Amino acid sequence: MKDQKYDIVDTVTNGDCFFDAIRLALEQIKGESTTVRKLRKIIADEKDSNIKLQAIKVLGKWIEILSSKNNRINETNRNKSNY
């Protein structure tokens, strides 16, 4: 099912997918070009520890969701192969 407002796009698979997704969103929505390195530096240089903590929480939640979805996909594939 395709949504008119959203699309699934590929991101890098080298551990920078979170920052690459933000980079792609900035480029697509605002037309702003940046790099993963610059986005990582923004978080690293942030003096407010609450902002750093929130970024870490978002990344952790995203990893948790992706892991859960991958597990469901793998389980579905295993179930399909049993038929």
N, CA, C and O atoms as a DFTB+ gen file, in Angstrom:
332 C
 N C O
     1  1       0.838      -1.171       0.000
     2  2       0.000       0.000       0.000
     3  2       0.887       1.239       0.000
     4  3       1.802       1.349       0.816
     5  1       0.626       2.150      -0.891
     6  2       1.433       3.355      -1.039
     7  2       0.688       4.542      -0.437
     8  3      -0.506       4.719      -0.681
     9  1       1.380       5.340       0.336
    10  2       0.817       6.534       0.938
    11  2       1.212       7.733       0.090
    12  3       2.347       7.822      -0.379
    13  1       0.287       8.642      -0.105
    14  2       0.553       9.833      -0.912
    15  2       1.580      10.764      -0.262
    16  3       2.283      11.499      -0.957
    17  1       1.664      10.733       1.058
    18  2       2.533      11.667       1.773
    19  2       3.890      11.083       2.133
    20  3       4.833      11.830       2.394
    21  1       4.006       9.748       2.152
    22  2       5.222       9.120       2.633
    23  2       5.715       8.075       1.653
    24  3       4.946       7.537       0.856
    25  1       6.991       7.798       1.719
    26  2       7.577       6.775       0.889
    27  2       8.718       6.128       1.664
    28  3       9.327       6.761       2.528
    29  1       8.999       4.899       1.362
    30  2      10.120       4.199       1.980
    31  2      11.321       4.370       1.063
    32  3      11.246       4.093      -0.134
    33  1      12.419       4.826       1.632
    34  2      13.645       5.013       0.854
    35  2      14.780       4.267       1.535
    36  3      14.764       4.055       2.747
    37  1      15.756       3.875       0.747
    38  2      16.919       3.190       1.297
    39  2      17.842       4.176       1.990
    40  3      18.011       5.311       1.546
    41  1      18.437       3.721       3.090
    42  2      19.468       4.500       3.771
    43  2      20.735       3.656       3.796
    44  3      20.724       2.483       3.422
    45  1      21.808       4.261       4.234
    46  2      23.069       3.524       4.330
    47  2      22.918       2.410       5.372
    48  3      22.087       2.507       6.275
    49  1      23.715       1.370       5.242
    50  2      23.605       0.229       6.152
    51  2      24.884       0.013       6.952
    52  3      25.213      -1.115       7.321
    53  1      25.599       1.100       7.217
    54  2      26.879       0.990       7.912
    55  2      26.813       1.462       9.363
    56  3      27.841       1.778       9.963
    57  1      25.610       1.510       9.925
    58  2      25.463       1.980      11.298
    59  2      25.061       3.440      11.396
    60  3      24.830       3.949      12.492
    61  1      24.977       4.112      10.268
    62  2      24.599       5.527      10.242
    63  2      23.176       5.729       9.730
    64  3      22.822       6.839       9.332
    65  1      22.349       4.677       9.731
    66  2      21.026       4.772       9.110
    67  2      20.155       5.845       9.774
    68  3      19.399       6.530       9.085
    69  1      20.249       6.002      11.093
    70  2      19.460       7.017      11.790
    71  2      19.795       8.413      11.266
    72  3      18.902       9.185      10.915
    73  1      21.083       8.725      11.218
    74  2      21.512      10.047      10.766
    75  2      21.300      10.214       9.258
    76  3      21.016      11.314       8.785
    77  1      21.438       9.127       8.514
    78  2      21.197       9.204       7.076
    79  2      19.723       9.468       6.797
    80  3      19.396      10.209       5.870
    81  1      18.826       8.873       7.587
    82  2      17.391       9.129       7.426
    83  2      17.072      10.601       7.699
    84  3      16.269      11.210       6.991
    85  1      17.701      11.162       8.720
    86  2      17.501      12.591       9.018
    87  2      18.054      13.435       7.873
    88  3      17.422      14.403       7.451
    89  1      19.229      13.070       7.372
    90  2      19.837      13.793       6.256
    91  2      18.916      13.780       5.035
    92  3      18.694      14.811       4.401
    93  1      18.387      12.607       4.719
    94  2      17.489      12.488       3.565
    95  2      16.208      13.295       3.766
    96  3      15.721      13.939       2.837
    97  1      15.668      13.257       4.980
    98  2      14.446      14.013       5.265
    99  2      14.682      15.513       5.117
   100  3      13.858      16.214       4.529
   101  1      15.790      16.006       5.639
   102  2      16.111      17.430       5.493
   103  2      16.233      17.811       4.026
   104  3      15.780      18.876       3.606
   105  1      16.847      16.932       3.258
   106  2      17.037      17.196       1.832
   107  2      15.695      17.203       1.090
   108  3      15.446      18.073       0.256
   109  1      14.846      16.239       1.398
   110  2      13.578      16.115       0.697
   111  2      12.558      17.167       1.124
   112  3      11.833      17.708       0.289
   113  1      12.503      17.453       2.413
   114  2      11.478      18.356       2.935
   115  2      11.890      19.820       2.828
   116  3      11.093      20.667       2.424
   117  1      13.136      20.115       3.189
   118  2      13.579      21.508       3.238
   119  2      14.563      21.877       2.148
   120  3      14.895      23.051       1.982
   121  1      15.035      20.882       1.396
   122  2      16.019      21.168       0.357
   123  2      17.393      21.487       0.911
   124  3      18.236      22.046       0.209
   125  1      17.625      21.130       2.180
   126  2      18.913      21.398       2.825
   127  2      19.842      20.205       2.645
   128  3      19.465      19.063       2.907
   129  1      21.042      20.481       2.200
   130  2      22.027      19.419       2.008
   131  2      23.003      19.420       3.180
   132  3      23.553      20.460       3.543
   133  1      23.212      18.240       3.768
   134  2      24.163      18.107       4.870
   135  2      24.776      16.709       4.801
   136  3      24.490      15.944       3.880
   137  1      25.606      16.389       5.764
   138  2      26.245      15.072       5.794
   139  2      25.961      14.394       7.128
   140  3      25.592      15.046       8.104
   141  1      26.137      13.090       7.154
   142  2      25.990      12.326       8.393
   143  2      26.996      12.831       9.420
   144  3      26.672      12.977      10.598
   145  1      28.212      13.096       8.967
   146  2      29.257      13.578       9.878
   147  2      28.838      14.883      10.561
   148  3      29.040      15.042      11.765
   149  1      28.257      15.817       9.800
   150  2      27.809      17.095      10.373
   151  2      26.682      16.876      11.380
   152  3      26.668      17.509      12.435
   153  1      25.740      15.989      11.066
   154  2      24.633      15.723      11.986
   155  2      25.130      15.081      13.276
   156  3      24.671      15.434      14.362
   157  1      26.058      14.148      13.163
   158  2      26.644      13.529      14.359
   159  2      27.361      14.579      15.207
   160  3      27.273      14.551      16.434
   161  1      28.065      15.497      14.565
   162  2      28.797      16.546      15.276
   163  2      27.838      17.475      16.020
   164  3      28.131      17.908      17.134
   165  1      26.702      17.777      15.408
   166  2      25.712      18.636      16.071
   167  2      25.291      18.018      17.398
   168  3      25.223      18.711      18.413
   169  1      25.009      16.723      17.396
   170  2      24.603      16.048      18.637
   171  2      25.768      15.979      19.619
   172  3      25.599      16.240      20.810
   173  1      26.948      15.629      19.117
   174  2      28.124      15.507      19.993
   175  2      28.481      16.834      20.639
   176  3      28.902      16.863      21.796
   177  1      28.321      17.929      19.914
   178  2      28.698      19.247      20.426
   179  2      27.608      19.889      21.271
   180  3      27.844      20.920      21.901
   181  1      26.433      19.305      21.294
   182  2      25.309      19.899      22.024
   183  2      25.631      19.970      23.516
   184  3      25.960      18.962      24.142
   185  1      25.534      21.160      24.066
   186  2      25.841      21.369      25.488
   187  2      24.716      20.883      26.394
   188  3      24.959      20.454      27.522
   189  1      23.487      20.952      25.895
   190  2      22.329      20.551      26.684
   191  2      22.242      19.031      26.719
   192  3      21.957      18.399      25.702
   193  1      22.482      18.454      27.870
   194  2      22.489      16.994      27.983
   195  2      21.107      16.402      27.722
   196  3      21.002      15.237      27.338
   197  1      20.046      17.182      27.925
   198  2      18.693      16.692      27.646
   199  2      18.502      16.415      26.159
   200  3      17.840      15.444      25.792
   201  1      19.071      17.252      25.305
   202  2      18.964      17.047      23.864
   203  2      19.732      15.793      23.467
   204  3      19.249      14.994      22.664
   205  1      20.921      15.618      24.026
   206  2      21.697      14.396      23.753
   207  2      20.915      13.164      24.208
   208  3      20.833      12.170      23.486
   209  1      20.350      13.238      25.394
   210  2      19.594      12.114      25.940
   211  2      18.390      11.793      25.048
   212  3      18.110      10.624      24.783
   213  1      17.692      12.809      24.594
   214  2      16.540      12.588      23.721
   215  2      16.965      11.947      22.399
   216  3      16.278      11.058      21.898
   217  1      18.080      12.385      21.835
   218  2      18.581      11.791      20.594
   219  2      18.921      10.324      20.805
   220  3      18.628       9.492      19.947
   221  1      19.528      10.000      21.928
   222  2      19.881       8.617      22.245
   223  2      18.612       7.780      22.439
   224  3      18.544       6.637      21.985
   225  1      17.607       8.351      23.114
   226  2      16.348       7.634      23.322
   227  2      15.647       7.353      21.993
   228  3      15.142       6.251      21.774
   229  1      15.619       8.350      21.107
   230  2      14.984       8.163      19.802
   231  2      15.704       7.074      19.025
   232  3      15.064       6.196      18.446
   233  1      17.016       7.126      19.008
   234  2      17.800       6.115      18.298
   235  2      17.546       4.728      18.895
   236  3      17.368       3.759      18.157
   237  1      17.528       4.632      20.202
   238  2      17.272       3.350      20.863
   239  2      15.888       2.807      20.532
   240  3      15.731       1.613      20.275
   241  1      14.892       3.676      20.537
   242  2      13.525       3.260      20.208
   243  2      13.443       2.811      18.760
   244  3      12.777       1.822      18.453
   245  1      14.112       3.525      17.868
   246  2      14.106       3.181      16.458
   247  2      14.741       1.796      16.252
   248  3      14.217       0.976      15.499
   249  1      15.843       1.550      16.909
   250  2      16.507       0.246      16.806
   251  2      15.587      -0.853      17.339
   252  3      15.503      -1.933      16.755
   253  1      14.905      -0.578      18.437
   254  2      13.975      -1.551      19.019
   255  2      12.840      -1.876      18.033
   256  3      12.494      -3.043      17.850
   257  1      12.277      -0.867      17.416
   258  2      11.181      -1.062      16.454
   259  2      11.673      -1.852      15.243
   260  3      11.018      -2.798      14.805
   261  1      12.828      -1.461      14.706
   262  2      13.366      -2.168      13.542
   263  2      13.660      -3.629      13.867
   264  3      13.390      -4.514      13.056
   265  1      14.201      -3.875      15.026
   266  2      14.501      -5.233      15.442
   267  2      13.224      -6.059      15.540
   268  3      13.181      -7.203      15.086
   269  1      12.199      -5.483      16.127
   270  2      10.917      -6.165      16.257
   271  2      10.318      -6.467      14.889
   272  3       9.812      -7.566      14.662
   273  1      10.370      -5.505      13.981
   274  2       9.834      -5.714      12.633
   275  2      10.625      -6.789      11.891
   276  3      10.041      -7.628      11.205
   277  1      11.931      -6.767      12.024
   278  2      12.756      -7.793      11.380
   279  2      12.436      -9.179      11.936
   280  3      12.387     -10.156      11.188
   281  1      12.223      -9.260      13.233
   282  2      11.863     -10.544      13.840
   283  2      10.534     -11.052      13.301
   284  3      10.388     -12.244      13.029
   285  1       9.558     -10.150      13.145
   286  2       8.255     -10.555      12.604
   287  2       8.375     -10.990      11.151
   288  3       7.736     -11.956      10.734
   289  1       9.193     -10.279      10.380
   290  2       9.410     -10.662       8.980
   291  2      10.040     -12.044       8.908
   292  3       9.600     -12.890       8.131
   293  1      11.065     -12.275       9.712
   294  2      11.731     -13.584       9.725
   295  2      10.766     -14.689      10.141
   296  3      10.772     -15.774       9.560
   297  1       9.937     -14.414      11.146
   298  2       8.965     -15.404      11.600
   299  2       7.941     -15.697      10.500
   300  3       7.579     -16.852      10.276
   301  1       7.484     -14.666       9.826
   302  2       6.534     -14.846       8.719
   303  2       7.156     -15.674       7.612
   304  3       6.508     -16.564       7.061
   305  1       8.403     -15.388       7.283
   306  2       9.093     -16.155       6.240
   307  2       9.252     -17.618       6.646
   308  3       9.091     -18.510       5.813
   309  1       9.564     -17.871       7.912
   310  2       9.688     -19.243       8.386
   311  2       8.348     -19.969       8.312
   312  3       8.281     -21.131       7.911
   313  1       7.275     -19.266       8.704
   314  2       5.936     -19.861       8.649
   315  2       5.519     -20.155       7.209
   316  3       4.896     -21.182       6.939
   317  1       5.859     -19.259       6.290
   318  2       5.510     -19.467       4.883
   319  2       6.251     -20.670       4.319
   320  3       5.708     -21.395       3.486
   321  1       7.472     -20.889       4.757
   322  2       8.251     -22.007       4.228
   323  2       7.752     -23.352       4.766
   324  3       8.065     -24.401       4.205
   325  1       6.974     -23.318       5.855
   326  2       6.414     -24.559       6.402
   327  2       5.174     -25.027       5.637
   328  3       4.714     -26.150       5.841
   329  1       4.639     -24.195       4.773
   330  2       3.433     -24.555       4.021
   331  2       3.758     -25.156       2.708
   332  3       2.855     -25.514       1.952
